[in-house]
Amino acid sequence: MATTSLTKITSKAERLYEIRKLISDKEDALKLELEALKTERDVVQLELIADLNKTGLESIKVASGETYTKAIRKGISITNEVFALKWALEAKAVKIDTLVASQLLRNATELPEGIEAVSTEYISVRKPKEVIN
């Protein structure tokens, strides 16, 4: 019975390998195709913004019915991290980096108040070392 169970488990693991390999291969192919399309999109968007600015237009409607409107996104850039962090703490605009916190607390016997340990089961895959002929 143990051999049958082991055979079933091995079969499922091998099927999982095949599926993961197919997904990886398709993702790699799509990634290259998407990168090329995104680069072209970015170039055309910059050209459209330049054309709209040159003509004084704010938007343009195309045959599909979509309207492309020039917009401005405002944001910030940190020029002095010390002052910015001081302000963020006072303004309660700080977000906890759970990955860093997890690494810092991984061997802690007691966790700080407001933090709890969580565990999630998952499948880890180790690929075989390639043999060079």
N, CA and C atoms as an extended XYZ file, in Angstrom:
399
Properties=species:S:1:pos:R:3:atomname:S:1:resname:S:1:resid:I:1 pbc="F F F"
N         0.827       -1.194        0.000 N   MET     1
C         0.000        0.000        0.000 CA  MET     1
C         0.867        1.253        0.000 C   MET     1
N         1.979        1.219        0.721 N   ALA     2
C         2.875        2.371        0.767 CA  ALA     2
C         3.448        2.661       -0.609 C   ALA     2
N         3.723        1.589       -1.383 N   THR     3
C         4.260        1.773       -2.730 CA  THR     3
C         3.232        2.432       -3.633 C   THR     3
N         1.967        2.039       -3.526 N   THR     4
C         0.899        2.640       -4.315 CA  THR     4
C         0.735        4.113       -3.966 C   THR     4
N         0.751        4.431       -2.682 N   SER     5
C         0.638        5.822       -2.249 CA  SER     5
C         1.812        6.635       -2.756 C   SER     5
N         3.006        6.078       -2.650 N   LEU     6
C         4.203        6.774       -3.112 CA  LEU     6
C         4.155        6.982       -4.620 C   LEU     6
N         3.646        6.002       -5.342 N   THR     7
C         3.517        6.118       -6.796 CA  THR     7
C         2.541        7.233       -7.156 C   THR     7
N         1.403        7.303       -6.446 N   LYS     8
C         0.420        8.358       -6.695 CA  LYS     8
C         1.002        9.733       -6.386 C   LYS     8
N         1.698        9.835       -5.266 N   ILE     9
C         2.291       11.120       -4.872 CA  ILE     9
C         3.350       11.539       -5.881 C   ILE     9
N         4.186       10.582       -6.303 N   THR    10
C         5.221       10.875       -7.302 CA  THR    10
C         4.580       11.311       -8.612 C   THR    10
N         3.521       10.647       -8.990 N   SER    11
C         2.809       10.991      -10.228 CA  SER    11
C         2.246       12.414      -10.155 C   SER    11
N         1.658       12.775       -9.022 N   LYS    12
C         1.131       14.131       -8.852 CA  LYS    12
C         2.247       15.163       -8.874 C   LYS    12
N         3.377       14.848       -8.242 N   ALA    13
C         4.515       15.770       -8.229 CA  ALA    13
C         5.064       15.954       -9.639 C   ALA    13
N         5.134       14.860      -10.399 N   GLU    14
C         5.615       14.961      -11.780 CA  GLU    14
C         4.640       15.762      -12.641 C   GLU    14
N         3.338       15.591      -12.416 N   ARG    15
C         2.339       16.383      -13.156 CA  ARG    15
C         2.451       17.856      -12.780 C   ARG    15
N         2.681       18.129      -11.494 N   LEU    16
C         2.883       19.494      -11.041 CA  LEU    16
C         4.097       20.106      -11.730 C   LEU    16
N         5.182       19.331      -11.874 N   TYR    17
C         6.366       19.809      -12.588 CA  TYR    17
C         6.008       20.182      -14.025 C   TYR    17
N         5.279       19.301      -14.705 N   GLU    18
C         4.898       19.559      -16.103 CA  GLU    18
C         4.072       20.831      -16.229 C   GLU    18
N         3.093       20.996      -15.348 N   ILE    19
C         2.229       22.177      -15.383 CA  ILE    19
C         3.038       23.438      -15.112 C   ILE    19
N         3.882       23.397      -14.088 N   ARG    20
C         4.710       24.560      -13.752 CA  ARG    20
C         5.645       24.912      -14.912 C   ARG    20
N         6.201       23.906      -15.582 N   LYS    21
C         7.094       24.127      -16.722 CA  LYS    21
C         6.326       24.776      -17.868 C   LYS    21
N         5.131       24.282      -18.154 N   LEU    22
C         4.306       24.872      -19.216 CA  LEU    22
C         3.979       26.330      -18.905 C   LEU    22
N         3.584       26.586      -17.664 N   ILE    23
C         3.266       27.958      -17.249 CA  ILE    23
C         4.486       28.847      -17.394 C   ILE    23
N         5.629       28.377      -16.934 N   SER    24
C         6.865       29.155      -17.003 CA  SER    24
C         7.242       29.472      -18.451 C   SER    24
N         7.154       28.467      -19.321 N   ASP    25
C         7.485       28.674      -20.734 CA  ASP    25
C         6.547       29.696      -21.378 C   ASP    25
N         5.244       29.574      -21.094 N   LYS    26
C         4.272       30.514      -21.661 CA  LYS    26
C         4.473       31.916      -21.101 C   LYS    26
N         4.765       32.008      -19.789 N   GLU    27
C         5.006       33.320      -19.186 CA  GLU    27
C         6.230       33.985      -19.798 C   GLU    27
N         7.282       33.209      -20.042 N   ASP    28
C         8.492       33.768      -20.652 CA  ASP    28
C         8.203       34.306      -22.056 C   ASP    28
N         7.460       33.527      -22.845 N   ALA    29
C         7.127       33.955      -24.202 CA  ALA    29
C         6.236       35.199      -24.173 C   ALA    29
N         5.234       35.186      -23.309 N   LEU    30
C         4.327       36.333      -23.208 CA  LEU    30
C         5.042       37.566      -22.671 C   LEU    30
N         5.988       37.349      -21.751 N   LYS    31
C         6.720       38.466      -21.166 CA  LYS    31
C         7.460       39.245      -22.253 C   LYS    31
N         8.116       38.538      -23.144 N   LEU    32
C         8.842       39.201      -24.232 CA  LEU    32
C         7.884       39.966      -25.139 C   LEU    32
N         6.774       39.330      -25.478 N   GLU    33
C         5.780       39.969      -26.342 CA  GLU    33
C         5.177       41.193      -25.659 C   GLU    33
N         4.846       41.062      -24.374 N   LEU    34
C         4.257       42.174      -23.631 CA  LEU    34
C         5.234       43.337      -23.468 C   LEU    34
N         6.508       43.032      -23.225 N   GLU    35
C         7.504       44.089      -23.082 CA  GLU    35
C         7.594       44.927      -24.351 C   GLU    35
N         7.562       44.265      -25.505 N   ALA    36
C         7.625       44.979      -26.778 CA  ALA    36
C         6.384       45.854      -26.964 C   ALA    36
N         5.212       45.308      -26.641 N   LEU    37
C         3.970       46.077      -26.768 CA  LEU    37
C         3.939       47.256      -25.803 C   LEU    37
N         4.389       47.038      -24.576 N   LYS    38
C         4.393       48.120      -23.578 CA  LYS    38
C         5.359       49.231      -23.979 C   LYS    38
N         6.490       48.857      -24.551 N   THR    39
C         7.446       49.864      -25.024 CA  THR    39
C         6.825       50.686      -26.148 C   THR    39
N         6.174       50.009      -27.081 N   GLU    40
C         5.506       50.725      -28.181 CA  GLU    40
C         4.399       51.627      -27.635 C   GLU    40
N         3.612       51.117      -26.676 N   ARG    41
C         2.552       51.910      -26.054 CA  ARG    41
C         3.111       53.180      -25.425 C   ARG    41
N         4.203       53.037      -24.677 N   ASP    42
C         4.805       54.181      -24.002 CA  ASP    42
C         5.296       55.228      -25.003 C   ASP    42
N         5.893       54.768      -26.101 N   VAL    43
C         6.375       55.691      -27.135 CA  VAL    43
C         5.206       56.434      -27.764 C   VAL    43
N         4.150       55.706      -28.116 N   VAL    44
C         2.978       56.334      -28.749 CA  VAL    44
C         2.306       57.302      -27.782 C   VAL    44
N         2.231       56.942      -26.499 N   GLN    45
C         1.640       57.853      -25.508 CA  GLN    45
C         2.430       59.153      -25.416 C   GLN    45
N         3.755       59.053      -25.394 N   LEU    46
C         4.588       60.260      -25.337 CA  LEU    46
C         4.404       61.109      -26.592 C   LEU    46
N         4.315       60.441      -27.736 N   GLU    47
C         4.090       61.169      -28.992 CA  GLU    47
C         2.724       61.849      -28.978 C   GLU    47
N         1.699       61.160      -28.463 N   LEU    48
C         0.354       61.729      -28.387 CA  LEU    48
C         0.335       62.941      -27.472 C   LEU    48
N         0.994       62.852      -26.317 N   ILE    49
C         1.066       63.998      -25.400 CA  ILE    49
C         1.738       65.172      -26.090 C   ILE    49
N         2.834       64.909      -26.790 N   ALA    50
C         3.544       65.985      -27.494 CA  ALA    50
C         2.647       66.614      -28.561 C   ALA    50
N         1.925       65.782      -29.298 N   ASP    51
C         1.025       66.301      -30.338 CA  ASP    51
C        -0.120       67.104      -29.735 C   ASP    51
N        -0.689       66.607      -28.621 N   LEU    52
C        -1.767       67.349      -27.963 CA  LEU    52
C        -1.246       68.694      -27.457 C   LEU    52
N        -0.058       68.694      -26.869 N   ASN    53
C         0.530       69.953      -26.392 CA  ASN    53
C         0.786       70.916      -27.551 C   ASN    53
N         1.302       70.390      -28.646 N   LYS    54
C         1.646       71.225      -29.799 CA  LYS    54
C         0.398       71.869      -30.407 C   LYS    54
N        -0.699       71.127      -30.422 N   THR    55
C        -1.933       71.636      -31.035 CA  THR    55
C        -2.830       72.366      -30.044 C   THR    55
N        -2.512       72.260      -28.755 N   GLY    56
C        -3.325       72.915      -27.746 CA  GLY    56
C        -4.574       72.123      -27.372 C   GLY    56
N        -4.691       70.903      -27.873 N   LEU    57
C        -5.847       70.063      -27.538 CA  LEU    57
C        -5.635       69.400      -26.177 C   LEU    57
N        -6.738       69.131      -25.490 N   GLU    58
C        -6.681       68.442      -24.204 CA  GLU    58
C        -7.042       66.964      -24.345 C   GLU    58
N        -7.792       66.619      -25.413 N   SER    59
C        -8.218       65.237      -25.605 CA  SER    59
C        -8.496       64.969      -27.072 C   SER    59
N        -8.622       63.687      -27.409 N   ILE    60
C        -8.952       63.272      -28.768 CA  ILE    60
C        -9.816       62.013      -28.679 C   ILE    60
N       -10.868       61.970      -29.496 N   LYS    61
C       -11.762       60.809      -29.511 CA  LYS    61
C       -11.474       60.024      -30.778 C   LYS    61
N       -11.425       58.704      -30.664 N   VAL    62
C       -11.116       57.853      -31.807 CA  VAL    62
C       -12.353       57.076      -32.246 C   VAL    62
N       -12.260       56.403      -33.384 N   ALA    63
C       -13.396       55.706      -33.990 CA  ALA    63
C       -14.029       54.670      -33.053 C   ALA    63
N       -13.232       54.063      -32.181 N   SER    64
C       -13.776       53.050      -31.270 CA  SER    64
C       -14.669       53.662      -30.204 C   SER    64
N       -14.614       55.005      -30.079 N   GLY    65
C       -15.410       55.689      -29.074 CA  GLY    65
C       -14.600       56.067      -27.847 C   GLY    65
N       -13.382       55.568      -27.760 N   GLU    66
C       -12.535       55.906      -26.616 CA  GLU    66
C       -12.011       57.327      -26.755 C   GLU    66
N       -11.935       58.008      -25.628 N   THR    67
C       -11.388       59.357      -25.596 CA  THR    67
C       -10.091       59.327      -24.820 C   THR    67
N        -9.057       59.885      -25.399 N   TYR    68
C        -7.756       59.959      -24.744 CA  TYR    68
C        -7.548       61.394      -24.298 C   TYR    68
N        -7.492       61.583      -22.981 N   THR    69
C        -7.391       62.911      -22.399 CA  THR    69
C        -6.030       63.086      -21.734 C   THR    69
N        -5.423       64.224      -22.001 N   LYS    70
C        -4.148       64.543      -21.361 CA  LYS    70
C        -4.427       64.849      -19.894 C   LYS    70
N        -3.643       64.249      -19.015 N   ALA    71
C        -3.830       64.468      -17.581 CA  ALA    71
C        -2.472       64.637      -16.927 C   ALA    71
N        -2.488       65.233      -15.755 N   ILE    72
C        -1.252       65.420      -15.007 CA  ILE    72
C        -1.397       64.716      -13.673 C   ILE    72
N        -0.447       63.849      -13.375 N   ARG    73
C        -0.438       63.134      -12.098 CA  ARG    73
C         0.608       63.807      -11.221 C   ARG    73
N         0.181       64.263      -10.078 N   LYS    74
C         1.108       64.912       -9.160 CA  LYS    74
C         1.506       63.928       -8.084 C   LYS    74
N         2.746       64.008       -7.667 N   GLY    75
C         3.252       63.123       -6.627 CA  GLY    75
C         4.368       63.818       -5.879 C   GLY    75
N         5.136       63.050       -5.155 N   ILE    76
C         6.245       63.618       -4.405 CA  ILE    76
C         7.511       62.825       -4.690 C   ILE    76
N         8.627       63.431       -4.381 N   SER    77
C         9.920       62.781       -4.467 CA  SER    77
C        10.651       63.081       -3.160 C   SER    77
N        11.212       62.065       -2.534 N   ILE    78
C        11.918       62.247       -1.271 CA  ILE    78
C        13.323       62.768       -1.567 C   ILE    78
N        13.635       63.942       -1.021 N   THR    79
C        14.961       64.529       -1.226 CA  THR    79
C        15.831       64.413        0.014 C   THR    79
N        15.208       64.243        1.184 N   ASN    80
C        15.950       64.069        2.430 CA  ASN    80
C        15.168       63.068        3.275 C   ASN    80
N        15.687       61.856        3.338 N   GLU    81
C        14.960       60.772        4.006 CA  GLU    81
C        14.752       61.026        5.503 C   GLU    81
N        15.697       61.647        6.153 N   VAL    82
C        15.580       61.912        7.591 CA  VAL    82
C        14.394       62.834        7.873 C   VAL    82
N        14.338       63.966        7.171 N   PHE    83
C        13.226       64.897        7.366 CA  PHE    83
C        11.899       64.283        6.930 C   PHE    83
N        11.925       63.541        5.833 N   ALA    84
C        10.699       62.926        5.313 CA  ALA    84
C        10.161       61.889        6.307 C   ALA    84
N        11.045       61.083        6.873 N   LEU    85
C        10.611       60.061        7.832 CA  LEU    85
C        10.059       60.708        9.100 C   LEU    85
N        10.693       61.788        9.560 N   LYS    86
C        10.207       62.513       10.736 CA  LYS    86
C         8.782       63.008       10.474 C   LYS    86
N         8.584       63.619        9.301 N   TRP    87
C         7.248       64.117        8.956 CA  TRP    87
C         6.256       62.953        8.864 C   TRP    87
N         6.656       61.846        8.209 N   ALA    88
C         5.756       60.703        8.018 CA  ALA    88
C         5.322       60.107        9.349 C   ALA    88
N         6.247       60.037       10.309 N   LEU    89
C         5.889       59.513       11.635 CA  LEU    89
C         4.877       60.423       12.319 C   LEU    89
N         5.114       61.732       12.248 N   GLU    90
C         4.194       62.687       12.865 CA  GLU    90
C         2.823       62.670       12.192 C   GLU    90
N         2.811       62.485       10.886 N   ALA    91
C         1.561       62.498       10.126 CA  ALA    91
C         0.905       61.121       10.049 C   ALA    91
N         1.531       60.126       10.676 N   LYS    92
C         1.029       58.750       10.632 CA  LYS    92
C         0.878       58.269        9.185 C   LYS    92
N         1.899       58.574        8.392 N   ALA    93
C         1.898       58.192        6.978 CA  ALA    93
C         2.975       57.148        6.695 C   ALA    93
N         3.232       56.294        7.685 N   VAL    94
C         4.273       55.279        7.550 CA  VAL    94
C         3.613       53.912        7.416 C   VAL    94
N         4.129       53.089        6.519 N   LYS    95
C         3.620       51.733        6.333 CA  LYS    95
C         4.688       50.746        6.779 C   LYS    95
N         4.291       49.714        7.497 N   ILE    96
C         5.225       48.710        7.996 CA  ILE    96
C         5.593       47.759        6.865 C   ILE    96
N         6.885       47.549        6.681 N   ASP    97
C         7.383       46.595        5.683 CA  ASP    97
C         7.353       45.219        6.342 C   ASP    97
N         6.326       44.425        6.032 N   THR    98
C         6.143       43.142        6.709 CA  THR    98
C         7.253       42.145        6.375 C   THR    98
N         7.857       42.252        5.201 N   LEU    99
C         8.959       41.351        4.851 CA  LEU    99
C        10.167       41.626        5.743 C   LEU    99
N        10.536       42.885        5.886 N   VAL   100
C        11.667       43.246        6.749 CA  VAL   100
C        11.351       42.914        8.202 C   VAL   100
N        10.146       43.255        8.650 N   ALA   101
C         9.753       42.959       10.029 CA  ALA   101
C         9.817       41.459       10.296 C   ALA   101
N         9.365       40.659        9.351 N   SER   102
C         9.392       39.202        9.489 CA  SER   102
C        10.824       38.696        9.627 C   SER   102
N        11.725       39.253        8.838 N   GLN   103
C        13.131       38.834        8.927 CA  GLN   103
C        13.744       39.245       10.264 C   GLN   103
N        13.433       40.434       10.729 N   LEU   104
C        13.982       40.909       11.996 CA  LEU   104
C        13.442       40.121       13.194 C   LEU   104
N        12.197       39.661       13.094 N   LEU   105
C        11.549       38.980       14.220 CA  LEU   105
C        11.537       37.456       14.109 C   LEU   105
N        12.183       36.904       13.095 N   ARG   106
C        12.067       35.464       12.837 CA  ARG   106
C        12.528       34.601       14.005 C   ARG   106
N        13.514       35.051       14.777 N   ASN   107
C        14.013       34.261       15.913 CA  ASN   107
C        13.544       34.808       17.262 C   ASN   107
N        12.642       35.760       17.236 N   ALA   108
C        12.178       36.378       18.482 CA  ALA   108
C        11.349       35.375       19.282 C   ALA   108
N        11.577       35.361       20.597 N   THR   109
C        10.780       34.480       21.459 CA  THR   109
C         9.438       35.119       21.778 C   THR   109
N         9.399       36.448       21.796 N   GLU   110
C         8.156       37.193       22.021 CA  GLU   110
C         8.018       38.228       20.925 C   GLU   110
N         6.821       38.366       20.393 N   LEU   111
C         6.569       39.361       19.358 CA  LEU   111
C         6.028       40.636       19.985 C   LEU   111
N         6.338       41.770       19.385 N   PRO   112
C         5.805       43.035       19.901 CA  PRO   112
C         4.279       43.052       19.830 C   PRO   112
N         3.680       43.849       20.665 N   GLU   113
C         2.228       43.997       20.665 CA  GLU   113
C         1.771       44.480       19.290 C   GLU   113
N         0.694       43.901       18.811 N   GLY   114
C         0.154       44.294       17.507 CA  GLY   114
C         0.675       43.452       16.359 C   GLY   114
N         1.548       42.495       16.657 N   ILE   115
C         2.106       41.626       15.620 CA  ILE   115
C         1.891       40.186       16.056 C   ILE   115
N         1.433       39.354       15.121 N   GLU   116
C         1.276       37.941       15.423 CA  GLU   116
C         1.947       37.114       14.331 C   GLU   116
N         2.410       35.935       14.704 N   ALA   117
C         3.048       35.030       13.758 CA  ALA   117
C         1.970       34.279       12.983 C   ALA   117
N         2.154       34.150       11.685 N   VAL   118
C         1.240       33.372       10.861 CA  VAL   118
C         2.068       32.406       10.009 C   VAL   118
N         1.475       31.257        9.696 N   SER   119
C         2.134       30.254        8.861 CA  SER   119
C         1.193       29.866        7.737 C   SER   119
N         1.757       29.664        6.564 N   THR   120
C         0.984       29.249        5.405 CA  THR   120
C         1.698       28.074        4.752 C   THR   120
N         0.975       26.998        4.503 N   GLU   121
C         1.580       25.851        3.830 CA  GLU   121
C         1.618       26.099        2.331 C   GLU   121
N         2.697       25.663        1.707 N   TYR   122
C         2.829       25.778        0.267 CA  TYR   122
C         3.798       24.707       -0.217 C   TYR   122
N         3.894       24.541       -1.512 N   ILE   123
C         4.813       23.568       -2.105 CA  ILE   123
C         6.068       24.312       -2.544 C   ILE   123
N         7.202       23.851       -2.080 N   SER   124
C         8.493       24.399       -2.485 CA  SER   124
C         9.074       23.476       -3.543 C   SER   124
N         9.614       24.045       -4.610 N   VAL   125
C        10.166       23.243       -5.694 CA  VAL   125
C        11.648       23.531       -5.831 C   VAL   125
N        12.454       22.499       -5.782 N   ARG   126
C        13.888       22.632       -6.037 CA  ARG   126
C        14.189       22.000       -7.374 C   ARG   126
N        14.837       22.740       -8.243 N   LYS   127
C        15.163       22.218       -9.563 CA  LYS   127
C        16.475       21.441       -9.470 C   LYS   127
N        16.619       20.393      -10.294 N   PRO   128
C        17.857       19.625      -10.245 CA  PRO   128
C        19.015       20.445      -10.803 C   PRO   128
N        20.216       20.132      -10.309 N   LYS   129
C        21.401       20.800      -10.840 CA  LYS   129
C        21.628       20.259      -12.241 C   LYS   129
N        21.967       21.170      -13.161 N   GLU   130
C        22.207       20.738      -14.544 CA  GLU   130
C        23.540       20.009      -14.625 C   GLU   130
N        23.540       18.920      -15.371 N   VAL   131
C        24.753       18.153      -15.557 CA  VAL   131
C        25.431       18.633      -16.827 C   VAL   131
N        26.703       19.021      -16.708 N   ILE   132
C        27.464       19.477      -17.876 CA  ILE   132
C        28.219       18.310      -18.441 C   ILE   132
N        27.992       18.038      -19.740 N   ASN   133
C        28.658       16.891      -20.393 CA  ASN   133
C        30.034       17.260      -20.860 C   ASN   133
